[in-house]
């Protein structure tokens, strides 16, 4: 399977190809198109060769110049989808971390079924204030983003209300290593692990922990979230990858199912959490 970044580039190239075909069907040159749109000929070339992603306004101007204004909406939608498939964190976080937390609220509120796998940190909607503060501060420092950590933490805490409000269901898998990674002080980690014990008792939440020693059908993967079995967000170091193609979503659903087979639940999961708390003493 091709990488998400290459698939995103192919999607951009498909939009560029459609724009080029529209210009050729209209019987105009790149120079004439540039004159009609009021920009340089080189810009037309960069757009046609998928070197420069067009804006919504660019697509509207292009379609109008080619006598096909009615095709703009479909092309804009396709272009936006291509642009959202692979989004670098530096782009999402350029104004700080608070806005990124708030931007996810509509998707969280409309999603009924969450399937979440975390291999590195406690899922965001299970994080307590101290844990989130330490984690987001380290991200801000690493990325060099504007310092709005306190506002970002507040936004994350506000977003977490989805686990207690509305008709949402959460199937969550975490690796045992998440319980052991020290994010913050021993006191913060103890409080965070204690919070996990509390939230796993909620009727809307199924929390499975994959022990170090469990026989596995799937190797540890990067953190991902499946929303209503229709879209997947995968978090890498450099970018968030958004998959909506059914075959790709099905692949992550299969991986989630395999990971689930190795997980401990109920009293066994609580024992793993309690053991991690005791190890902090």
Number of C-alpha atoms within 10 A of each C-alpha: 5 7 10 17 15 12 15 22 18 14 20 25 20 18 25 24 16 13 22 20 13 19 22 13 11 15 12 14 14 19 16 15 23 20 13 14 20 10 13 13 16 12 16 23 17 14 22 24 18 18 14 14 20 23 13 16 11 17 23 21 20 24 23 17 20 20 14 15 14 11 14 20 14 10 19 19 13 15 22 17 17 23 16 14 22 23 17 15 16 14 10 15 19 14 14 21 25 21 16 17 20 15 13 12 16 10 10 18 15 14 18 16 17 18 21 20 27 23 19 18 20 23 19 15 15 21 22 22 17 17 24 28 21 16 17 20 20 14 15 17 11 9 15 13 17 14 16 16 22 16 16 22 25 17 19 27 18 14 20 18 14 19 19 14 10 13 13 17 19 19 18 20 26 26 23 23 17 19 25 18 13 15 20 16 13 14 14 18 22 22 18 24 23 16 14 19 17 11 16 20 12 13 11 18 17 17 24 25 28 25 18 11 8 12 11 16 13 15 9 16 15 13 18 22 23 24 20 14 18 15 17 24 19 19 16 13 8 12 17 20 20 23 22 17 11 11 10 16 20 16 11 20 18 13 17 22 14 15 23 23 15 21 21 21 18 13 9 14 20 20 14 18 21 16 13 20 20 10 11 13 8
